[in-house]
Amino acid sequence: MDNIAGSDRLLGGRVKVAQPADGYRVAVDAVLLAAAVDAAPGAAVLDLGCGVGSVGLCLAWRRPDLSITGLDREPVFAACARANAATNGFSDRLQIIESDLRAPLPRKFDAVVMNPPYLKAGAATVSAHPLKAAATAESAAKLADWIAAARAALKPGGILTLIHRADRLDDVLGCVGRGFGGIAILPIHPKRDRAARRIILRAQLGSGEPMAILPGLVLHEEGGAFTAAADSVLRDGSALPMRAGLA
């Protein structure tokens, strides 16, 4: 593939990720999101808007028992994701589909995971780089479309896990509230005593369970180093508990 940078590494070097040389770069959000997936053994998981496959790659490393499908509409991202699955030896467990998320899928999944564009359509200046714009800003598919796609892709009782900006939590809840319950929210704080910048949300299709706000994860010490809890997740692949009573 042309215009592909050398491999970056995630999970303390355990996972290799090649991605376009310019445009959007994989961040810690992908590793955090993969750590929050608590699918049952043998579950089929769909990564909506998989990009270069970073979430699926981290999840495949963490959970060898899962069958993972990544979906992205951008040919460059889909090609990178397939190559990354092969490089890491995950091609048998991580399949990539090039398709729009609003298109119907031939099967249902036990779990859906997604890292949708954070910037609300029309509310921010969009990057002139098409791939960066596709990864960071809503376009024809708005947040409600992403949640609707997840809802349509899930089996009854299936689990949705997503990461988003904390200042868009009201938008996320407004969309997830239609058809989902048992919502658990994990705030992600950049440092202690700082407001959360990200949230990870877990919800179950058709559940009647109440909402829970989980103890937050602090990423950095004041000096900039990762906290022990964050380091365990980002470097060692530890799970993020996403159910009340397990945090």
N, C-alpha and C positions, 0 to 999 in steps of 0.2 A: 504494500500500500504506500502511496506517495504521501508526503507531508505528515509522517508519523514520527513522533519523538521517541527517544529511547525509553525503556521501561522505567516507570516509577515503581516504588514498592510500598506495600501496605502491610499491616500486621507484623511489624518488626522485620520486614523483608521476606515474609513467608509467601506473599502474593505479589506477582508482577503485573503491572498495568501499563500497557502501551496506549497512548492517546494522541490525538492530533497535536502537532507541534505548536499551533496557536489556537486561541479560543478558550473555552471553559476548561479549567483544571480540576481534577478530582480532589476533594477536600475530606476532612475528618468526618463530615456528615454521613458519608457513605458507610464508613466503618461503624459509626454509632448506630445507624439504621439497621445494618446487618446484625449487630449484636442484640438488637431489641426483638428480633423475630423468634418466637417461642413455639413454632409449629410442631405438631405431633410427629413422632417418628414415622418416616415414610411418606410424609405429606408432599403434595404438589404445590409449589410456590410460584407465583407470577410476580416478576419485577416490572412494573409499568414504567415506561420511560427509562429504560435501563442504561442509556448512554453507552459508555465503553464497557459496561458490565461490572463496575467496581463493587456494587452491592452484592450482586449474585456471586462474584468471585470470593468475596469475604465470607458470604454465607455458605458457599460450597466448601470452603476450607473448614469452617466451624462445624458444619453439619453434613458429614458425608452420606447420611441416610436420606437426605432430601432430593427430590427431583425439581429442578429450577428451570423456569422459562423466562427469558428476558425479551421485552418487546420495546422497540423504538422505531420511529418513522424515518429517522435520518440515516441514509445509507452509509455514511462515513462512520457513525457511531456503531451501527449494527455490524459492519465489517470489523471494526476494532474489537467489539465484544466477542465475536466468533474467534478471532485470532487470539485474544486473551484467554478464552476458555481452553483453547488448544495448548497454548504455551504453559498454562498451569496444570494441564492434565485433567481438566474438568469437562471435556467435550461430551462425555457420556452422561453427565448429570446437569449440564448447563446448556440449554438449547436457546437459540436466538431467533426471534421472528421480526422481520422488517414490516411494520404495519402501523397505521394510525390507531391510537388508543380507543377511538370511538367506533372502530370497525368491529363487527361481531367476531367472537372467538369460537373455535370448534369444540371447546371443552370448558369445564368449570374447574376451579382450583380451591384447595383447602385454605390457602392464605394468599394475600396480595400485599406486596410491599412497594412503597413508592416515595420518591424524593421529587415532588413536582416543582415546576418553576416557582421561585419565591416571590417575584415581582408581579404585582397586580397589573393587569392590562390597563394601559392608559394612565397609570399612576407614577411612572418613573421613566427616565430616559433609557431607552433600550440600546444595547451595544450594536455598533455597526457591523460587527463580525457575526455572520449568520449562525454559526454553530454555538457561539457564546450566547447569542440572543435566544436561540431555541432552548438552551439549557437553563437560562436564568429568568426569562420573562414569559408570562402567559401570552399566547397568541390566539389562534382560533379556538383552541381548547382552553377553557377557563378552569378554575379550581373545581367548580361544580361538575364539569365534564369529567375530570379526573376521578372524582369520588363516584360519580355515576358509573364510570367504566369499571372501577373496582367492585362496586355493588353487583354489576351484571356478570362479572367474572367469577364471583365467589359462589361456592356451594352454600346451602343453608347452614347457618352456624359458623361460617368461615370467618377468618380473622383478617382485618386490615391493619397494617402498621405503616405509619408515615412519619416523616420529619418535615418541619416547616418553621418559618420564622415565628417567634413568640408574639410579635405584634400583629400577626394575622390569625391568632387563635380563634377570635370570634368568627372569622370567615370559615375556618376549618370546621368549627362546631356547628355552624349553620348548615353546612353541607352534610357532615357526617350524621347529624341528628336525624336525618331522613333514612330510616331503615336499620340503623345501627344502635347498639346499646352496650352496656358494660364498658364504657369508655374509661380508659386510664391515661393520664397525662403525666409525662416525665419532663420537668423543666431542665434545660441544659444551661448552666451558668458559666460565663467565661472565667470568672474568679469569685471567690467568696465575697459576700456582701454586694455583689453586682446583680442587677436584674437579669433574668434569663433572656438569652438571645434566640434560642431555639427551643422547640418542644418536640418530643416524640409522642405520638398518640397511637394507642391500640384500641380497636373497637371490634365488636363481634356482631355479625349480621343477624338480626332478629332477636338479640338478647334484650332482656328486660332488667338487667342488673343496673344498679346506680353507678354514677360517675365517681372516679377516685383520682385525687391529685397525689402523685407519688413523691417521695423524697427526691429532691433534685440532685443532679450530677454536676459537680464543679470540675471544670477542665484544667484550670491552671492555678498554680500557687502565685503569690504576689510577685515572685521573681521571674515568672514566665514558664517555669518547668511544669510538666504535667503533674497533676495530683496522682497519688498512688492508685486511686480508684479509676481515674481516666486512663492511666498508663496500662492498667490491667486489661482494659477493654481495647484500647487502640493498638497496643503492641503485642499483647499476649492472647487476644481473642476471647476474653471472658464475656459472658452474657450480661446483658442489662435486664434485670428483673422488671417485668412490665405488668405484673398483676398485684393487686392489693394483698398485703400479707406476705409477699415474697421479697419485697424490697429491703 
